[in-house]
Amino acid sequence: MQLVLFCGIQATGKSTFYQQQFFHSHVRISMDLLRTRHREQRLLQVCLQTQMQCVIDNTNPTQSERAVYIAPARAANFEIVGYFFESKATDAVIRNLLRPTERQIPERGIRGTRSRLEIPARAEGFDQLYYVRTLGDYKFEISEWQDEI
């Protein structure tokens, strides 16, 4: 079984990427939908207990925030796959303005998440790690993670 963990600031295409790549195969666990950490943890527990593949569709900007998902998934013998979304605040702010008004994030929220963003590393427990670049028009470029710059 597989737990997919997205990492990147708001408005980088994570939810659209989920719809294109995982909608038919993985349960989506997202604070945008569930609204509380309690609900999120309950759904994660159900997925792990029932061996249901899932995607954590949140920003997950720090190693400690990602560990909340990686540790229990590893204990349940899940494969852990990470996708890091290119996170340029200026691009995200522009894409955010294209969202419907009710789905827009305050600019300070985007920039605040960007300031806390820690680049993921395989050592966190990822079996696979990818870099995703948003190209526009709902297209993405996916590449293997490079540990070196």
Phi, psi and omega in degrees: 000164189224135169248123178256131184239117176274148179216124179162160183289170179299152174064035175251004174099012184301311183292322176295319177299316177304311182300322182282324189256330192231356186307320185270359185229341186228140173290138178266121176251113188216132176296333177300326181268316189275332173072337179228151177295327179298312178298318180300313180294322178297315180294319177300314179301317178298315179299315181293317181293326183262005179060041179265127178297142182213160176238130174268102185260071177227178179288323178043057188286338185242158179301318181294324177291324178289327181298332179300330180262322185294314184300308180292327178293320177297317179297332179269010178064034175275148168283136182251118181240126180251144174233116177262122182266126178315128191235074174265119185301320182297318178293319181296321179298318179294313179298323179301322180292342179276349178286158172302147185309318183291346179255000181286146178258139175301141182305321180297331176293317178297312182292327178294317177296319179299322182291336179267351188298125174248129180296131180290161178222148178305327182298344177290344180123009179285135172277325177222149180216134183230157176249130182241128175248130177276124183262349185099168182050036176061033178244148183226149173247122182249130177226156177299145180293137175249119180290342181249151178275000000 
